Structure formats: C-alpha cells, structure tokens
Amino acid sequence: MSFAWPSVPLPLASVPCRTQLAVVYMPDMRVDETIGGNTYLTGVIMSQFITYWTCKCHDPRWTKSLVAVLFLINAAQAGAVVYMTWFYCVMNFNNPDVVAIVPWPYAVNGFTTAILALVNQTFQSWRIYVFTENKVLVGILFIAALTAFAMGAAASVQSLLLRNLELRKLVPLQPVVEGNLSLQCALDAIIAVILSVNFMKSKTSFATTDAVLNRLIRTVVQSGAFTAVFALGAMFSLHFYPSTSLFGLFGIPIGRIYTHTMMDHLNTREQLRDLLLSGGLPVSVSNDWTTPAGADGGTAAPNPPSVEG
C-alpha cells in the first residue's frame, strides 16, 4: 500500500503504527517509489552484466575492464542507497526531523553518477568519431563532458565533506548542480541527434541493413530521451523545491540509465549481427565494423554502423 506524503510534519502519534515506517515528510514524494524504482533498475543492470559475462564476446581487454568498472560503480551506488534507506527508516525511525538531513549517500550517488555520465558520453563521442572522423566536434563534446563531470564532482565532494548536513545548507551548491544537470541534458540530446543523423545517412537499399539501422536509431533516441528527462526532472525539482529531497526521485536513477545505455549497446551486438546474417546479406564481420560487401564482391556499399563499436 502506498501513502501520500503530507506537506507538513505530523506527530508520529497521529500516524498508525504500521504505516509510520512509510511516512516521510517531503511534499509530493514517495520514498517507496524512489528506492523501489532504483532497486528495479539495479536488477535490470545486474542482469545485463550477467548477460555480457556469459556471452561469447571477443572484446578487447579495455572493454572488459570498463564493464568491470561499471559493475563496481553500480554496486557502490546500490550499497549507498541501501544505507540511505536504513538511515531514514531504521536509525531514525522515531525522528521526523531527519527528513531535513542529507546523508552522505546523496553525495556518493552524485559523484558516481558524474563518473558514469562521463564514461557514457565519452563512449558515445567515440562512436561519433568513428562515423564522422571530425576531431573538432568530438573534442568539443569531450570538453563539455569533462566540464559537466567537474561540476558534478565538485558539488558532490563539497556535500560529502559536510556529511549529514541540512537541506538549507545546500542552497549555495544549487547553481553548480543545476549547471551540471543542464549540461548533461544538452550533451545527451546533442549526441542522440548526431548519432541518429549519421545512422540515417548510412541507410542502404538492403532491407535487413536498414532494419538494423532503425533499431540503432530507436535505441539512441530512447537513451538520450530518458537521461535528458531525468536530468531535467532533477534540475527543476532542485530549482523549484530546494528545501525538499524531491530531486532524489529523478537524480538517483540517472547513473543506472547511463549504465543501461552502454550495456544495452554491448549486449545487442550479437543479435544485430545475427539479424544481418539471417537476411542473406553478405557481410564482413570484424571487431569494429559490419560492412556489407558490394554485389559484385568489389567496392562495398556505404558503411553501416559498427555493431561492435
């Protein structure tokens, strides 16, 4: 059963005993939705890691190392969220004033999310470079990603140094956090547009190849849209409700979405390659490209996207 959060604190004596654990005094926010949604995303991400480790992928060592780092970061995030649940619902069960406190897991989540955003945006920028070979464009994207990371890391470290501080003391960090979220949102949207345009330009007269391209276009658009929506939700929540923890409803899952984006790309390569091969289209499969050969076996048709990269 779900309970709406009252906009003002209520005496614990006025709340039924069995529902005291569920009541948190934050306007328009449910802890069960925040923690439950994050737990669901954690399960999805962990299943993606298992899928990757059990598949017969001949990835270079740096890719496997990157996946291992992503796993460790997401495990750390999950542990921090579990502790935050313990902090609010067990350690401070009879302390309604605790909802005005920001425990250290918020800062840890912000820092790890900044790392995951940088990794994902760098990875997507590299994909753009594979298509365009435009060093200037990719350089700008990478500098913007580094800037967003620096802003997110700075705000998180400052918040971590002031562990278990009150919400009102976070107001000086608000411009930095909002700048980080807005820059992440813009970067995700720009990267999604650039990749979509290049996928569309790579379309050929082969129906199977075009089906793979349409799948890739849908994936990048959905990934960019999800991260942008959650970043905007966190930014607007922080801007209009700075004295509440409503921003956590949107901010905590962002790191999971970035991880899902990368793992989905890595795990669907075999499926996309099988789709190309099942269509009867001659293909040359390498670690970086899946290129259809020309009808005469000579000059290849326009290069479709890399299934591996």
N, C-alpha and C positions, 0 to 999 in steps of 0.2 A: 504494500500500500504506500502511496506517495502523499506527502503532506506539503502544502504551500508554505513558504517562509513568510512569517509576519514581518511587516516593515519596521516594527519597533519591538524591543525585547519584551518578553512576557515572563512573569515569575514562573519558575520551574514548577511551583506547587499547582499552577493552573493548567499544567500540561499532563495528560495521562501518563502514567509511569512507563508504559510500554512504548510510548512514542517520544520520550524525552531524548533518546539517542538520535532520533531522526531530525529533530528540530534544530536548526541553526539560524541565527538571526541575520540574514542577509536578504535584502529585497530582491524578489524575482529570481532567486537562485536555489537550486536543489543540490545538496551535496551528493545525494544518491545518483543524480544524473551526471555530475562532474566526475566522480570517482568511478561509477559504473560504466560510463562511456569510455573512460580512459582504460579501464580494465578490459573491456571488449576489444578495443584497438590493440592493446598489448597482446591478447590472444591471437588476433589476426596476424600481427607482426611476427610473433614467435612461430606460427605455422608456416609463414613464408621463409623464415630462416631454416626450418626443418626441411622444407621442400628444396631449398637451394643446396643444403648439405647432403641430401640424399640423391640428388640428380647427378648425372654423369656429365658435368660441365668441365670442360678443359680450359678453365680460366687461368690467366697468369697469376703469379703469387700475389701481386699487389692487389688484385681484385678480391682474392680470398681474404687477404689481410684486412681490406676495407670492410668486408662483410663482418669479419670478426669484431672490428672496432664498433661497427653499428650495433651489433648484438650487445656488446658490453655497455655502450651508452644507453641503450633502451632498457637493459636490465637495471642499470643505476637509476634511471628515471622511474621505473616501476617500483623499486625499493623505496625511493623518496616519497612517492605518492602513498604507499602503504603506511609509511611512518606518519605522514601528514594525517591520514585517517585515524591512526592511533592517537596522535596528538590532540585532535579535536574531539573525538568521540569516546576515548577511554581515559587518557591522562587528565582531561579537563571536562569530564562528564558533567560535573555539577558547577561548572564555572561559565556562566553565559557571557562574561566579558571577554572570553578567549577569542570570540569572533572578530575582535578588533586587532588581533595579533596576526602578523605574517610570519609563520615559521620558516625555518631555513629551506625546506623542500621547494618552496616557490622560487628561491634564488637558484637552487641547483637545477630545477627544471628550466629556468630561463637560460642558464649557461649552456646546458646540454642541447637545448633547442637551437641556440645560436650556432653551436658546432654542427648540428645536423643540417641546418639551413645552409651553412657554408659548404659542406660536403656535397649536398644535393645540387646547389646552384653551380658549383664548380664542375660537377659531373655533367650537368645539362649544358653548360657553356662549352665544355669539351666536345659534346655531341654537335653543337652548333659549328664549332671549328672544323669538325670532320666534313660537314656539308659545305660550308662557305669558304673555309680557309682564310677568313677575314680576321687577322690578328688584332686589328684596331677594335672591332666590335667586341670580340671576346675579351680583350684587355679591359674595355670599359665595364663589361658585365662582371668580370672578376674583381675589379677595383670596387665596384658598387657592392658586391657580395662581401668583400673584406670590410668595407665601411659598416655595413649592417651588422656583421659579426662583432666588430669592435664596439659598436654602440650597445648591442645586447649583452656582450661580455662585461663591459664596464658597469652597466646598470646592475647586472646580477652580482658581480663581485662586491660592489658597494652595498647592495642589500644584504649579502651574506656576511659582511663584516659587522653589520648592525643586526645580527640574528635576533629573531623573535621580536622585531620592532613593531610599533603600532602603524596601522594603515595611514594615518595622517602624516607620519614622518616620511612616507614615500612620495609625497607630492613633489619635492624638488627633483626626483628622478623621472617624473612623468614625461617631460619633453623628450628625454633621451629614449625612453621606452616607446613612446609614440613614433619617434623618428625611426627607430629600429623596425617597428611593425609596418609602418607605411612604406619603407624602403624594401622590405621583404615582399610585401604585397605587389609593389610595382615590378620588382625583378621577376617574380613568378609569372605575372601576366605577360611581361615582355618576352620572356623565354618561351612561354607557351605559344605566343603568336609567331615568333621567329621559326620555331620548330615546325609548327603547323604549315606555315607558308612553304618551307623547304620540302616537307613531305608531299604537299600538293604539287609542287613543281617536279617532283620525282616520279609522278604517275606515268605509266606506260599504257600501251594498248593491251597488256595482258591482264585479264580479269582477276587472276589469282594474286598477282603482284599488287594490283590496286586494292584488293580486299585487305591485304596486309597493311598497306599504307593507310587505309581508312581506319583500321584498328589502332595503328600508332597515333594517328591524328586524334582519335577519340580519347586515347589514354593521356596524351599530353594536355589536352584541353581540360579533361576532368581533373587531372592532378593540379594544374595551375589554378583552376577554379576553386577547388577545395581549400588549398593552402591560402589563397587570397581571401576567401570568405571568412575563414577562421582568424586570419590576421586582422581583417577589418573589424570583426566582432570583438576581438580583444582590444583593439585600439579605441573603438567607440565606447566600449564598456569602461575602459580606464579614463577616457575623456569626460564622459557624462556622469559616471558613478565612481569617482576616485576614492571615495570613503568606504567602498564595499569591495568584496572579493569576487564580484561578478566577472571580472576579466579572466579569472581562472577557468571559468566554464569554456572559454574559447582558447585561452593561451596554453593550457596544459596539453591538449591533444595535438598541437601543431607539430611537435617533434615526431610523433607517431606517423603523421600524414607524410612528412618528408621521407621517413624510412620506408613507408609503404610504396611511395613513388619509385624509389630506387630498386627495392626488392621485386616489385611487380615487373619492372623492365628486365631484370636479370632472370626471373623465373619464366617469363613468357617467350624467351628467345627460341627455345626448342619447339614450342608449339607453333610459333610463326614460321620457323624453318620447315617443319613438317607440313604446314599449310602450303608453302611454296612447292615443296617436293610432290605433294599429293595432287597438285594441279597439273602435273605433267610438264611443268616448265623446266627446261634445262637450267640448272643453277650451279654456280661455283661457290662453295661454302668455304670461307676462311675464318680466321679469328676476328677479323674486323669488318668484312663485307659479305653480303649475299648478293651477288651480281648476276642477273640473267644474261646468258650468252646470246649473241645475235643469232638470227635464224639460220645464217649461213656458217655459223661457227666462228665467224671472224669478229668484226667490231661489235662490242657489247652495246646493248641498249642503254639508255640513261640509267645511271646507278641509283637503285632504290636505297632506302636507308639501311644502315648496318644493323643487323639483328643482334650481333654480339655487342657492338658498341652503342 
